[in-house]
Amino acid sequence: MKKIYLISTFIIATLVSCDVLDVDPQHSIPADGAVNNRTDAIRALNGCYDSFQAAGYYGRNYNAAGDLSSDILSWSGTTAGYNQMDNNSILPDNVIVEGIWSSIYRALNRINSLKERLPEVEGFEDNEKQEIQGELHFLRALAHYDLARMFGGVPVRTSSATADEDDLNKPRNEVSEVFQSVFDDLEVARQNISSEIIRGRASLAAVLALEARANLHYYSITHEDKYLDAALNAASSVIDDFGLELEQDFAYLFSGNENRESIFEIEYNEQDRNRLAEYFFPTDISGRYEFAPDSVLLADFPEDDLRFSASIGFLDDEPYVLKYNDIETGTDNVYVFRLAEMYLIYAEASLLKGDDPVEIRQYLNPIVERAGLDEVTSDDYEELREEIAQQRRLEFAFEGHRWFDLVRTGQALEVLEGVTDNYQTLFPIPLNEILANDAINDEDQNPGY
Amino acid sequence: MSGILTIIATEKNIIVSAFIISNWGDLIFMQISCLSCYEYSDWMCKRVRKISGIVFCSNQTNRIINTNQNSTRMKKIITSFALLVMCFWAVNAQTIEVTGIVTSHMEDDMPLPGVTVQIKNTDQGTITDMDGRYNIEVDGADTLVFSYVGMLTETIPVENRRNIDVGLMMDVASLGEVVVVGYGTESSRLISGSLGVVGEGEIRDVPMRTLDGVLQGRSAGVQITQNSGTPGAATSVRIRGNSSISAGNEPLYVVDGIPVTTGNYGQVGFSGQGINALSDINPNDIESITVLKDASAAAIYGARATNGVILITTKRGREQKTQLNFNATYGVQDLENRLEMLNAQQWHELKGTSPDDPDNVTDTDWLDHVLRTAPIANYELSANGGSENTQFFISGSYYTQEGIVLGTSYERLNSRVNIDHKVNENFDMGASFGVSYSLNNRVEGDQSLNAPLANAIANPPIYPVYDEDGNYAEQAPFANPVAIGNEAINEAHSYRTIGNIFGDYRILPNLTIGTKWGFDYLSLREHSYDPITTRQGARSGGIGLEAQNNVLNIVSNNTIRYTNTFADVHNAELLAGYSFEIFQRRNQFIRGVDFPNEQLQYLAEAGTITDAYARAVNRGMNSYFGQLKYNFDYRYILTASARFDGSSKFSEENRYGFFPAVSTAWRVSEENFFQNLDAPVNELRLRASYGVTGNDGIPDFAYMALYGGGSNYLGQSGIYPLGLANPDLKWETTYQFNAGFDIGMWEDRLEISLDYYNNQTQDLLFSRPISMSSGYSSITTNIGELENKGLELSIKTVNVETDDFFWSSSFNLSRNRNKVLSLYKDQPLDNIGRGSNSVRVGEPLGIFYGYESYGVDPSTGDIVFSDERKKIGDPNPDFTGGFSNDLAWRNFELSVFLQFSYGNDIFNGTRVFIESMKGNDNQTTAVLDRWTEPGDETNMPRATGRDPNNNNRISSRFIEDGSYLRVKNLTLSYNLDGNMLETLRMRNARVFVTAQNLLTFTNYSGMDPEVNYAGDDNLVLGTDFFTYPQVRTVSFGINVGL
């Protein structure tokens, strides 16, 4: 009998084991069946927006890089990568820069993956599918533009990655090609995207805002007037056509409440939080004080400017950034575009075209006046140019614009102590990209690095 | 001197034997002569020699002269002879006469003269004659016992038979101690593979929390790095080097035949200093540890054998009157080496500042507030005993340790019950259960900005610990470490049950089937709370975390084993088996903030839940294996094994891997020609093995293209592509060659083993970095090759052995050369970890790669760096090893264990901050030598807030020699002797003082040279980053046996 029992045990053991290897992932779904219906597509779109929340992108480092590299922020913490940005002496192995690069490309891949699957998906209501298509094109344009203004020519990604070698290893495109891709995507986005502004989502106003910004930028490279015209048209359309208006209380923009000035912002909430305030706040009030307002900015910021107290706080004598202030739950949203920028883009483009100073001042002064400053009356183009630059600097302090403005306007060498050579105006292609990408070699690195 | 002369007369023979025994009881001369027959005495003489290994034996005179002081063995021989002699007298006729021949199975059925044939439970018996014949008068119901020195005793019921022929088997015990090997045991002298054994003797006394700590330095080829002194934290164990870049490098741990869950299942992040699942096993429950190092030993574990296998055998009961053992140790721990930081005045000088109030300067020694002398204790009671049919081992223990860093401690309760039961002659069954609970109070580690030790090092002295009101002050740049240590709660509760039940049934005398079912259940509950009195907690009105991880592993092993000896010299054992494993993990995590009161620390009171998730992993493994062990006359040994493993980590096409191995050994010392050499060598064995092992240590489902969730936005759920699929993914394969020899001289007073190995790993499971512009950072591939070649030497000696003085030594030395042979297009991996470890073809894994520092330019005070980054150091040691000495004098015992590592570099990442002379970190006193004006010749660059030259970039400036020699353990003990024990009614009693890490000799400037902040990483090697150093422990203890 015992033999029978034991032999049965053997048999049972064998039977039990048959499906031991037959296990499925519990938290993921095979990619083939992942985006089948409308709900899936909406979730995958959320996944695309989610990638813009990354700490390497709008969640912190992209904007911080723009301010640290300029005269807006200085490094006051412990992370060496930020120190290099502050000094404008970035090494190619800088992990912060690598994080920015990889975060933006992660976003691009998510966008392309959904874009390729979307045509097959059915069950949408009304124009929903086109609108999603439009959002994807906008997000892709934004990501490519953000890469181009930081690194120069970069690989343009318009399809999702496969394990195919040629697909993995894309060379750097020319800056012009990147911009062309941005403009192409914006064109498609403009035709498809919804014009309804929903907080945290891209809409037609965001498309036009990026058009304005990118065209003004591309003018500085090409000096072709058509880009100025495009910037002017786009900016004025945003200002006029969407019911947006400047929020009269500047501080209200950073209160966390919904406002009438916001064109597109990256949304955070308690479950989906960032660590911006933590990085900006002094240690006494539980921050890590990685960044502090630059002493040059403090010196140049008029005390009676209403934006000063909305942007900078003091703990004893220690200045700190106030624009991101929810240290408790990290829900501060990050502006990608707000209306004030359209005014200043319009003013700048108008100035570059040589328009009547009245026209220029008409777009500059609402910003100046909201700040509680005396309106600008000058007719002098050089004075106006300086005033626009100064207003951009103060208006968007800690919002990640300054470095790109200085580079775009060719002022970086002149203004920034740490920039002594033109090569410093582009960030280095991350070392690990050069190591892993067969199509980008040492000689393709931005010169100087 | 004393002599014994015995004359034995039987009808046919007269035997004369003579012994001369020294004053110490040692046999120094023995003569056997047989008056009627020369051959008989010659044969006996040889036999004695064979069994005892006595080296001088002259056939002409039939004399055995002992030069060996091994008195116990000699006494045994005399006893055997005496028994033999006794039996000559005991010929006594009874009812029936049984006759027969007793032969040896070992030597061509050679008749065995002189075998004692005894009637069971009587003193009646006889002895076989020249031709192995015997005759004896017995009762038909009697049982005969055939015994002979060096042979296994046979017990045979007469059952009224008139003729009983018996073949005696060699007693394998004379082939050395029995050691545990994969799916069985083996005599140490019949082993053809490479393995290391650590016995109970080396385990006791050491108040170590984990068994990997016990193993350190004890076995050649096993490199164990403690990584940090964090109580309860993981160590890294490497057997013969790192064999993989992206897959696991830790060995497989098998407890009582069942693979157990190891690794870190903590969810509250403590990078590199995770919880060690092995620490749930009480080292004092362990009988022995066998480390399977080469393919022949390990390949039976197939797909998980590449990194070696550590077999742990727990203590089992014995048939004896129950013995109780009580052990207790109590000790204190402190830090051997502290960093010298700047005081307030030096800090002000460095920064060019001055104190606010010169009369009342704050000068805080932060380290003083955070470091402490901490107690450690262990109490343990065990019982061991049983009857003929049932034996048990029961133990219970309590271990408690406070950390030397404020806020850290570790406590553990263990119990174990091991039972063996013989149901009947053919059926054995048993069970083993270990149950434990541990509580690990942790603090955030190295990498965190909320780590007490790191913050205590980095906070400048000019800030106070407390404000005027006595509350924690938070003016310092880093969160107040005293507040964190005292107020923050980080508990990890581990509930663990490891058990198995087994049955073995002998279907035929030579054929046994066995089944063993094991389970390993680990439940880890983490509770963390940062109250508003800490900086981190204040940020969010208190932060609470609750995490739960349940890990279940079920293993079924089913084997059939056939053992037989053919034609007396062909000894064979055949094993076939089938095994499967089911692994399930379920974990949950919740985080909440905004607590109404710091007394309320559970999430029910949290104002906002900021994170909550639950996850699941299922995994399966299916295996078929077989093994043949064969030896010819215990001289020529062959072992072959093979295993098929199927794992759910691979696609159906690549699901099964095949892992064969073969090994052979030749016991030269068993050859006649060798025995005639009269060399002082009692054992000489040559070994060689070759085999294939696998590694599947990668995340699940890497072969599939997947979409994952969690990428939420605007409060809605989101999904995204997880990574690139590689459907071709398969096992990583290592081809292992091993050759070595073992030599024992002067009766094993000198034992030397030397092994050479060459392990070639192919199809590396390699998380290959891909162009980040694809949107992914890596893809799991089978690309690349690397090799580990090495030499392992171990030497054991008995230096002095007299009646009241004994001294033995054991030394081991390992040299491993790791080299990356190929990578994907030979692209290097770079910039890994804080010390910029790198993987490059032609170099060992994890070399340091950065700028070479040529020193400080006296004119500028900046460091002159090489233009290009280059290899600036190697964290892999040239040699590692251990050296232990055990001395006994009368009742005293002293053991000293030294452990060393030579030739490894450390990247001192702490200095990147505390010698940066910028930022907010306090600095070491080394910066007092900084460059201050042109012309200064110094190694320390200028102090500059901006550091435009990036003086503290990753460079050879921070590379240091990490070689060390450490007095790992020193124990002095006293054994109470006879009279005292009797008075106390104790079986034995021992008191001891023991010290761990008593002294460390090193040039390393950090706190501890045995360091790695990311101990759980394959490629981040030899890097210090504010890491919790190991402690020095001095303990007092007693062992009492009743």
Chai-1 contact restraints between the chains, C-beta under 6 A:
chainA,res_idxA,chainB,res_idxB,connection_type,confidence,min_distance_angstrom,max_distance_angstrom,comment,restraint_id
A,L6,B,Y505,contact,1.0,0.0,6.0,A-B,restraint_1
A,L6,B,I513,contact,1.0,0.0,6.0,A-B,restraint_2
A,T9,B,T515,contact,1.0,0.0,6.0,A-B,restraint_3
A,F10,B,N558,contact,1.0,0.0,6.0,A-B,restraint_4
A,A13,B,S556,contact,1.0,0.0,6.0,A-B,restraint_5
A,A13,B,N558,contact,1.0,0.0,6.0,A-B,restraint_6
A,S17,B,F580,contact,1.0,0.0,6.0,A-B,restraint_7
A,S17,B,N622,contact,1.0,0.0,6.0,A-B,restraint_8
A,V20,B,F580,contact,1.0,0.0,6.0,A-B,restraint_9
A,V20,B,I582,contact,1.0,0.0,6.0,A-B,restraint_10
A,V20,B,G620,contact,1.0,0.0,6.0,A-B,restraint_11
A,V20,B,N622,contact,1.0,0.0,6.0,A-B,restraint_12
A,L21,B,G620,contact,1.0,0.0,6.0,A-B,restraint_13
A,L21,B,N622,contact,1.0,0.0,6.0,A-B,restraint_14
A,L21,B,G646,contact,1.0,0.0,6.0,A-B,restraint_15
A,L21,B,S648,contact,1.0,0.0,6.0,A-B,restraint_16
A,V23,B,N618,contact,1.0,0.0,6.0,A-B,restraint_17
A,V23,B,G620,contact,1.0,0.0,6.0,A-B,restraint_18
A,V23,B,S648,contact,1.0,0.0,6.0,A-B,restraint_19
A,P25,B,F701,contact,1.0,0.0,6.0,A-B,restraint_20
A,Q26,B,A616,contact,1.0,0.0,6.0,A-B,restraint_21
A,H27,B,R615,contact,1.0,0.0,6.0,A-B,restraint_22
A,S28,B,L706,contact,1.0,0.0,6.0,A-B,restraint_23
A,S28,B,G708,contact,1.0,0.0,6.0,A-B,restraint_24
A,S28,B,L722,contact,1.0,0.0,6.0,A-B,restraint_25
A,I29,B,Y707,contact,1.0,0.0,6.0,A-B,restraint_26
A,P30,B,M704,contact,1.0,0.0,6.0,A-B,restraint_27
A,A31,B,A705,contact,1.0,0.0,6.0,A-B,restraint_28
A,A31,B,L706,contact,1.0,0.0,6.0,A-B,restraint_29
A,A31,B,Y707,contact,1.0,0.0,6.0,A-B,restraint_30
A,A34,B,Y707,contact,1.0,0.0,6.0,A-B,restraint_31
A,R43,B,S717,contact,1.0,0.0,6.0,A-B,restraint_32
A,R43,B,G718,contact,1.0,0.0,6.0,A-B,restraint_33
A,R43,B,I719,contact,1.0,0.0,6.0,A-B,restraint_34
A,A44,B,I719,contact,1.0,0.0,6.0,A-B,restraint_35
A,N46,B,Y713,contact,1.0,0.0,6.0,A-B,restraint_36
A,N46,B,Q716,contact,1.0,0.0,6.0,A-B,restraint_37
A,N46,B,G718,contact,1.0,0.0,6.0,A-B,restraint_38
A,G47,B,S711,contact,1.0,0.0,6.0,A-B,restraint_39
A,G47,B,G718,contact,1.0,0.0,6.0,A-B,restraint_40
A,G47,B,I719,contact,1.0,0.0,6.0,A-B,restraint_41
A,G47,B,Y720,contact,1.0,0.0,6.0,A-B,restraint_42
A,Y49,B,Y713,contact,1.0,0.0,6.0,A-B,restraint_43
A,D50,B,S711,contact,1.0,0.0,6.0,A-B,restraint_44
A,D50,B,Y713,contact,1.0,0.0,6.0,A-B,restraint_45
A,D50,B,G718,contact,1.0,0.0,6.0,A-B,restraint_46
A,N87,B,R946,contact,1.0,0.0,6.0,A-B,restraint_47
A,N87,B,P948,contact,1.0,0.0,6.0,A-B,restraint_48
A,S89,B,P948,contact,1.0,0.0,6.0,A-B,restraint_49
A,D93,B,N831,contact,1.0,0.0,6.0,A-B,restraint_50
A,W101,B,M772,contact,1.0,0.0,6.0,A-B,restraint_51
A,S102,B,M772,contact,1.0,0.0,6.0,A-B,restraint_52
A,Y105,B,M772,contact,1.0,0.0,6.0,A-B,restraint_53
A,Y105,B,S773,contact,1.0,0.0,6.0,A-B,restraint_54
A,Y105,B,G775,contact,1.0,0.0,6.0,A-B,restraint_55
A,R106,B,G775,contact,1.0,0.0,6.0,A-B,restraint_56
A,L108,B,G775,contact,1.0,0.0,6.0,A-B,restraint_57
A,N109,B,G775,contact,1.0,0.0,6.0,A-B,restraint_58
A,R110,B,Y720,contact,1.0,0.0,6.0,A-B,restraint_59
A,S113,B,P721,contact,1.0,0.0,6.0,A-B,restraint_60
A,P155,B,S773,contact,1.0,0.0,6.0,A-B,restraint_61
A,A161,B,S774,contact,1.0,0.0,6.0,A-B,restraint_62
A,A161,B,G775,contact,1.0,0.0,6.0,A-B,restraint_63
A,A163,B,L724,contact,1.0,0.0,6.0,A-B,restraint_64
A,L168,B,I770,contact,1.0,0.0,6.0,A-B,restraint_65
A,L168,B,S771,contact,1.0,0.0,6.0,A-B,restraint_66
A,L168,B,S774,contact,1.0,0.0,6.0,A-B,restraint_67
A,N169,B,S771,contact,1.0,0.0,6.0,A-B,restraint_68
A,K170,B,S773,contact,1.0,0.0,6.0,A-B,restraint_69
A,G200,B,L714,contact,1.0,0.0,6.0,A-B,restraint_70
A,E267,B,L714,contact,1.0,0.0,6.0,A-B,restraint_71
A,E270,B,T608,contact,1.0,0.0,6.0,A-B,restraint_72
A,E270,B,T610,contact,1.0,0.0,6.0,A-B,restraint_73
A,Q271,B,T610,contact,1.0,0.0,6.0,A-B,restraint_74
A,D272,B,N712,contact,1.0,0.0,6.0,A-B,restraint_75
A,T283,B,P477,contact,1.0,0.0,6.0,A-B,restraint_76
A,D284,B,E474,contact,1.0,0.0,6.0,A-B,restraint_77
A,D284,B,Q475,contact,1.0,0.0,6.0,A-B,restraint_78
A,S286,B,R535,contact,1.0,0.0,6.0,A-B,restraint_79
A,S286,B,A538,contact,1.0,0.0,6.0,A-B,restraint_80
A,S286,B,R539,contact,1.0,0.0,6.0,A-B,restraint_81
A,R288,B,L449,contact,1.0,0.0,6.0,A-B,restraint_82
A,I327,B,R539,contact,1.0,0.0,6.0,A-B,restraint_83
A,E328,B,S540,contact,1.0,0.0,6.0,A-B,restraint_84
A,E433,B,M772,contact,1.0,0.0,6.0,A-B,restraint_85
A,L435,B,Q827,contact,1.0,0.0,6.0,A-B,restraint_86
A,L435,B,D830,contact,1.0,0.0,6.0,A-B,restraint_87
A,A436,B,P769,contact,1.0,0.0,6.0,A-B,restraint_88
A,A436,B,I770,contact,1.0,0.0,6.0,A-B,restraint_89
A,A436,B,S771,contact,1.0,0.0,6.0,A-B,restraint_90
A,N437,B,S771,contact,1.0,0.0,6.0,A-B,restraint_91
